[in-house]
Amino acid sequence: MRRISVIAIFFLCALTLCGTAAYAQVRSEDVIKFDKKVHDFGDVLESDGPLTCTFVATNVSDKPLSIYEVVPSCGCTDVKWSREPFRPGETSAIATTFKNEDGPYPFNKFLTVYVSGLDKPVILKLRGVVHSKKKSLSELYGAHRFGDLGMKETDIKIGNMEQGESKSEELTVANLGNKPLNVTFKDLSPNFSVSVAPNPVPAGKTAKMTLTARSDRSLWGTNHYYATPVVNGTSYAAGISAWTVTKENFGSWSEEQKKNGSQPVFDQSTFTFGTVQAGNAVIAAFSFVNRGKDVFRCYKTDSDSPSATASPVPDTAPGKRSSFTVKIDTSGLPKGETVIMLTLITNSPSRPLINLFVTGIVR
């Protein structure tokens, strides 16, 4: 559940109501592939000075490409790259320097990369944590422990993915003890894997843990995955978790198929229930018409609040109108203004994710 301003709601609703959004475009992975999209510098010191890394792009298309612009998210990052075309199979590099001159703080910087042949830019990320003085491994990685295996966090966002893809996230873990740690995992969720390298993890050293989720057509929207660490033979039931958001993949669709896909247009994207007494149930209703040329289908409805329960969204033929409801249990909501966001995961090329809102005041 989210508590945001009325102005923000208005802006989000304006975006959501736009039923004539641009159709899905060519996937970047079918044109250009980077050796990585995230570079994690880890824990660094102010005294380390500027931090550098390089992203290497490979042309996987059938025609020459050019990286014609790279825009950093702030002036704290410098970039260098070549605008010269590179042919299929060839590579081109983007060299980055994070100035590291703003003091101790966690940083998460973005590079927006514009590539010929793509209507949408590719986003690359630089991240890390700057410290004023050196800290021990226990100070850095002692927040969550599985025996002598230390982690900064145990609930990890892997990111968004489309059907047919897999998505990975890499994080640093540490051996806080004085002997090597052999780390395995059991009771893993389907379509989920976790690995550690090097393994065994040397005493007093760090290692990389990689979490990978694989898409499955039975899994849509937000999905959570779990694994139980086994460290030197001891299981830790508290475990680790990860989550992703999965949507439809239109990468293999022709432009004609996309144009002829379903196109839901909602009468309104926000249902406002006014003021109600805590404990009273609220029923929110949403209606829409399918203005596309294919049957509209909603694979799943996610909510950011456990107080909301949505009825199934009917499959809707072209030109037909449908509706569904959402029941809100206000007894579980905090008093005051409340905003609940619903996300529909759909088969519409123009609107694969649709955000709807339920708002009101609970007394």
C-alpha positions as CSV (number, residue, x, y, z in Angstrom):
1,M,0.0,0.0,0.0
2,R,1.3,3.5,-0.8
3,R,0.5,6.8,0.7
4,I,1.2,9.5,-2.0
5,S,0.0,12.9,-2.8
6,V,-3.1,13.8,-4.8
7,I,-0.9,15.5,-7.4
8,A,1.1,12.3,-7.8
9,I,-2.1,10.3,-8.2
10,F,-3.4,12.6,-10.9
11,F,-0.1,12.2,-12.8
12,L,-0.1,8.4,-12.5
13,C,-3.7,8.2,-13.6
14,A,-3.1,10.4,-16.6
15,L,-0.4,8.0,-17.7
16,T,-2.6,4.9,-17.0
17,L,-5.6,6.1,-18.9
18,C,-3.7,6.6,-22.1
19,G,-5.2,3.7,-24.1
20,T,-3.4,4.6,-27.3
21,A,0.2,4.1,-25.9
22,A,2.9,3.2,-28.3
23,Y,3.1,-0.5,-29.3
24,A,5.9,-2.7,-27.9
25,Q,9.1,-2.1,-29.7
26,V,12.1,-4.3,-30.7
27,R,13.8,-5.8,-27.6
28,S,17.3,-4.4,-26.9
29,E,18.6,-8.0,-26.3
30,D,17.9,-8.8,-30.0
31,V,20.0,-5.9,-31.2
32,I,22.8,-5.3,-28.6
33,K,24.1,-7.3,-25.7
34,F,26.2,-6.0,-22.8
35,D,28.7,-8.1,-20.9
36,K,26.8,-6.7,-17.8
37,K,24.2,-4.1,-17.1
38,V,25.2,-3.5,-13.5
39,H,28.6,-2.9,-12.1
40,D,28.9,-3.1,-8.3
41,F,32.0,-1.5,-6.9
42,G,31.1,-2.9,-3.5
43,D,32.5,-1.2,-0.4
44,V,35.0,1.5,-1.2
45,L,36.8,4.3,0.6
46,E,36.7,8.1,0.0
47,S,40.5,7.8,-0.2
48,D,40.2,5.4,-3.2
49,G,39.6,8.3,-5.5
50,P,37.8,8.0,-8.8
51,L,36.4,4.5,-9.6
52,T,36.4,3.2,-13.2
53,C,34.7,0.4,-15.0
54,T,33.9,-0.6,-18.6
55,F,30.7,-1.9,-20.2
56,V,31.3,-3.9,-23.4
57,A,28.5,-4.1,-26.0
58,T,28.3,-6.7,-28.7
59,N,26.3,-6.2,-31.9
60,V,24.0,-9.2,-32.2
61,S,21.8,-7.7,-35.0
62,D,22.2,-8.1,-38.7
63,K,23.3,-4.5,-39.5
64,P,25.8,-2.0,-38.2
65,L,25.0,-0.2,-34.9
66,S,26.1,3.1,-33.4
67,I,26.0,4.2,-29.8
68,Y,25.2,7.8,-30.5
69,E,24.6,9.1,-26.9
70,V,25.3,8.1,-23.3
71,V,23.8,10.3,-20.7
72,P,24.8,9.8,-17.0
73,S,22.3,10.5,-14.3
74,C,24.5,13.1,-12.7
75,G,27.7,15.1,-13.1
76,C,29.5,12.7,-10.7
77,T,30.0,10.2,-13.5
78,D,32.1,10.7,-16.7
79,V,31.7,8.5,-19.8
80,K,33.7,7.9,-22.9
81,W,32.7,5.9,-25.9
82,S,33.0,5.7,-29.7
83,R,30.2,6.9,-32.0
84,E,31.7,4.9,-34.8
85,P,29.5,2.1,-36.2
86,F,30.4,-1.4,-35.3
87,R,29.3,-4.4,-37.5
88,P,27.4,-7.6,-36.5
89,G,29.6,-9.6,-34.2
90,E,31.9,-6.7,-33.3
91,T,32.1,-4.9,-29.9
92,S,32.1,-1.4,-28.6
93,A,33.0,-0.2,-25.1
94,I,31.7,2.4,-22.8
95,A,34.3,3.6,-20.2
96,T,32.9,5.1,-17.0
97,T,34.4,7.0,-14.1
98,F,32.6,7.7,-10.9
99,K,34.3,10.7,-9.4
100,N,33.8,9.5,-5.8
101,E,34.1,13.0,-4.3
102,D,30.8,13.6,-2.5
103,G,31.6,11.9,0.8
104,P,30.5,8.6,2.4
105,Y,27.2,7.3,1.1
106,P,25.6,4.5,-0.9
107,F,25.4,5.4,-4.6
108,N,23.3,4.0,-7.4
109,K,24.0,5.8,-10.7
110,F,22.4,5.3,-14.1
111,L,23.7,5.6,-17.7
112,T,21.1,6.0,-20.4
113,V,22.5,4.6,-23.6
114,Y,20.9,5.5,-27.0
115,V,21.6,3.0,-29.7
116,S,20.7,3.1,-33.4
117,G,17.9,0.7,-34.3
118,L,16.3,1.0,-30.8
119,D,13.4,3.2,-30.0
120,K,14.1,2.9,-26.2
121,P,17.4,3.4,-24.6
122,V,19.3,0.8,-22.6
123,I,19.9,1.5,-18.9
124,L,23.2,0.6,-17.3
125,K,23.9,1.0,-13.6
126,L,26.9,1.8,-11.3
127,R,26.5,1.2,-7.6
128,G,28.5,0.8,-4.4
129,V,28.9,2.2,-0.9
130,V,31.5,4.8,0.0
131,H,33.0,4.8,3.5
132,S,35.1,7.4,5.2
133,K,37.2,4.7,6.9
134,K,37.9,1.0,6.5
135,K,35.3,-1.2,8.3
136,S,35.6,-4.8,9.3
137,L,33.8,-7.6,7.5
138,S,31.5,-8.0,10.5
139,E,30.6,-4.3,10.4
140,L,29.9,-4.5,6.7
141,Y,28.2,-7.9,6.4
142,G,27.0,-8.7,9.9
143,A,23.4,-7.6,9.5
144,H,22.3,-11.1,8.6
145,R,24.2,-14.2,9.5
146,F,23.9,-17.9,8.6
147,G,26.6,-19.2,10.9
148,D,29.8,-17.4,9.7
149,L,28.2,-16.5,6.4
150,G,27.3,-12.8,6.5
151,M,25.0,-10.8,4.2
152,K,23.8,-7.2,4.1
153,E,20.3,-8.2,3.0
154,T,18.3,-11.4,2.6
155,D,15.3,-10.2,0.5
156,I,16.7,-9.3,-2.9
157,K,15.0,-7.7,-5.9
158,I,16.1,-9.4,-9.0
159,G,14.2,-7.2,-11.4
160,N,11.7,-7.3,-14.2
161,M,11.7,-9.9,-16.9
162,E,9.6,-11.2,-19.8
163,Q,8.4,-14.7,-20.5
164,G,11.2,-16.8,-22.0
165,E,13.9,-14.9,-20.1
166,S,15.8,-15.5,-17.0
167,K,17.1,-12.8,-14.7
168,S,20.0,-12.7,-12.3
169,E,21.2,-10.5,-9.4
170,E,24.7,-10.7,-7.9
171,L,25.6,-9.6,-4.4
172,T,28.6,-9.8,-2.1
173,V,28.7,-12.1,0.9
174,A,31.4,-12.6,3.5
175,N,33.0,-15.4,5.5
176,L,33.1,-13.8,9.0
177,G,34.9,-16.8,10.6
178,N,38.4,-18.3,10.6
179,K,37.8,-21.4,8.5
180,P,36.6,-21.9,4.9
181,L,32.8,-22.1,4.4
182,N,31.2,-24.6,2.0
183,V,27.8,-23.1,1.0
184,T,25.0,-25.0,-0.7
185,F,21.3,-24.5,-0.9
186,K,18.2,-26.7,-0.5
187,D,14.4,-26.4,-0.6
188,L,14.7,-24.0,-3.5
189,S,11.6,-22.7,-5.1
190,P,10.9,-23.9,-8.7
191,N,12.6,-21.9,-11.4
192,F,15.1,-20.5,-8.9
193,S,18.8,-21.2,-8.4
194,V,21.5,-19.7,-6.1
195,S,25.3,-20.2,-6.3
196,V,28.4,-18.8,-4.5
197,A,31.8,-18.3,-6.0
198,P,34.4,-19.0,-4.8
199,N,33.1,-21.9,-2.9
200,P,34.3,-22.8,-0.3
201,V,34.5,-19.1,0.7
202,P,38.0,-18.5,2.2
203,A,38.2,-17.4,5.8
204,G,37.9,-13.7,6.3
205,K,37.2,-13.1,2.6
206,T,34.2,-12.1,0.4
207,A,32.5,-14.0,-2.4
208,K,29.8,-13.4,-5.0
209,M,26.3,-14.9,-4.6
210,T,24.3,-15.1,-7.8
211,L,20.5,-15.5,-7.6
212,T,18.7,-16.5,-10.9
213,A,15.0,-16.7,-11.5
214,R,13.7,-18.3,-14.7
215,S,10.3,-17.3,-16.2
216,D,7.5,-19.7,-16.5
217,R,4.1,-19.2,-18.1
218,S,2.4,-20.3,-14.9
219,L,4.1,-17.4,-13.1
220,W,3.1,-13.8,-13.8
221,G,3.5,-10.4,-12.1
222,T,5.3,-10.4,-8.8
223,N,6.7,-13.7,-7.7
224,H,8.8,-14.6,-4.6
225,Y,11.4,-17.3,-4.6
226,Y,13.1,-18.9,-1.5
227,A,16.1,-21.0,-0.7
228,T,17.6,-22.5,2.6
229,P,21.3,-21.9,3.0
230,V,23.4,-24.9,4.2
231,V,26.7,-23.7,5.6
232,N,29.3,-26.3,6.4
233,G,26.5,-28.8,6.8
234,T,24.2,-26.7,8.9
235,S,20.8,-25.6,7.5
236,Y,19.3,-22.2,8.3
237,A,15.6,-22.1,8.0
238,A,15.3,-18.3,8.0
239,G,16.7,-18.5,4.5
240,I,17.0,-16.0,1.7
241,S,14.3,-14.7,-0.7
242,A,14.2,-12.9,-4.0
243,W,11.4,-11.5,-6.1
244,T,10.8,-10.6,-9.7
245,V,8.0,-9.1,-11.9
246,T,7.2,-11.1,-15.0
247,K,5.2,-9.8,-18.0
248,E,4.4,-11.1,-21.5
249,N,7.1,-11.2,-24.2
250,F,6.2,-9.7,-27.5
251,G,9.7,-9.8,-29.0
252,S,8.8,-12.4,-31.6
253,W,5.5,-10.7,-32.7
254,S,5.4,-8.9,-36.0
255,E,4.3,-5.3,-36.2
256,E,1.1,-6.5,-37.7
257,Q,0.4,-8.8,-34.8
258,K,1.1,-6.0,-32.3
259,K,-1.2,-3.7,-34.1
260,N,-3.9,-6.3,-34.1
261,G,-3.5,-7.2,-30.4
262,S,-5.9,-6.5,-27.6
263,Q,-6.2,-2.9,-26.4
264,P,-8.1,-2.4,-23.1
265,V,-9.3,1.2,-22.4
266,F,-10.6,1.8,-18.9
267,D,-13.4,4.2,-18.1
268,Q,-11.3,5.4,-15.1
269,S,-8.0,4.3,-13.6
270,T,-8.9,5.5,-10.1
271,F,-11.8,4.4,-7.8
272,T,-12.3,6.8,-4.9
273,F,-14.5,5.5,-2.0
274,G,-14.6,8.7,-0.1
275,T,-14.6,8.4,3.7
276,V,-15.4,5.2,5.5
277,Q,-15.2,3.9,9.1
278,A,-12.4,1.4,9.7
279,G,-13.8,-2.1,9.4
280,N,-16.3,-1.4,6.7
281,A,-15.7,-3.3,3.5
282,V,-15.3,-1.3,0.2
283,I,-16.1,-2.7,-3.2
284,A,-14.3,-0.9,-6.0
285,A,-15.5,-1.5,-9.6
286,F,-13.5,-1.0,-12.8
287,S,-15.0,-1.2,-16.3
288,F,-13.2,-1.2,-19.7
289,V,-13.7,-1.9,-23.4
290,N,-11.4,-3.9,-25.6
291,R,-10.7,-1.6,-28.6
292,G,-8.2,-4.0,-30.1
293,K,-8.6,-6.9,-32.6
294,D,-7.7,-9.8,-30.3
295,V,-9.3,-11.2,-27.1
296,F,-8.0,-9.3,-24.1
297,R,-6.7,-11.5,-21.3
298,C,-5.4,-10.6,-17.8
299,Y,-3.0,-13.2,-16.6
300,K,-2.8,-11.9,-13.0
301,T,-3.8,-9.0,-10.8
302,D,-1.2,-7.9,-8.2
303,S,-1.9,-5.5,-5.3
304,D,0.6,-3.6,-3.2
305,S,-1.7,-4.1,-0.2
306,P,-2.8,-7.4,1.4
307,S,-6.2,-5.7,2.2
308,A,-7.2,-5.8,-1.5
309,T,-8.7,-8.9,-3.1
310,A,-9.6,-8.6,-6.8
311,S,-12.2,-10.8,-8.7
312,P,-11.0,-12.5,-11.9
313,V,-10.8,-10.1,-14.9
314,P,-12.9,-11.7,-17.7
315,D,-11.5,-12.5,-21.1
316,T,-13.0,-9.9,-23.3
317,A,-13.6,-10.2,-27.1
318,P,-12.8,-7.3,-29.5
319,G,-15.3,-4.5,-29.2
320,K,-16.8,-5.9,-26.0
321,R,-17.1,-4.4,-22.5
322,S,-16.2,-6.1,-19.2
323,S,-15.7,-5.2,-15.6
324,F,-14.3,-6.6,-12.4
325,T,-14.3,-5.7,-8.7
326,V,-11.8,-5.3,-5.9
327,K,-12.8,-5.8,-2.3
328,I,-11.0,-3.7,0.3
329,D,-10.8,-4.8,3.9
330,T,-10.4,-1.4,5.6
331,S,-9.9,-3.0,9.1
332,G,-6.3,-3.7,8.0
333,L,-5.6,-0.2,6.8
334,P,-4.0,2.7,8.7
335,K,-6.3,5.6,9.4
336,G,-6.1,8.6,7.2
337,E,-5.7,9.0,3.4
338,T,-4.9,5.7,1.7
339,V,-3.8,4.7,-1.8
340,I,-3.8,1.1,-3.0
341,M,-2.2,0.3,-6.4
342,L,-3.4,-2.7,-8.5
343,T,-1.2,-4.0,-11.4
344,L,-2.8,-6.0,-14.2
345,I,-0.4,-8.3,-16.2
346,T,-2.0,-8.6,-19.6
347,N,-1.6,-9.9,-23.2
348,S,-1.9,-6.4,-24.6
349,P,1.2,-5.4,-26.6
350,S,0.4,-1.7,-26.0
351,R,-0.4,-2.2,-22.3
352,P,1.3,-5.3,-20.9
353,L,1.1,-3.7,-17.4
354,I,-1.8,-1.6,-16.3
355,N,-1.9,0.3,-13.0
356,L,-5.2,1.1,-11.3
357,F,-5.8,2.8,-8.0
358,V,-8.2,2.7,-5.1
359,T,-8.1,5.8,-2.9
360,G,-10.0,7.1,0.1
361,I,-9.9,8.1,3.7
362,V,-10.3,5.6,6.6
363,R,-11.6,7.0,9.9
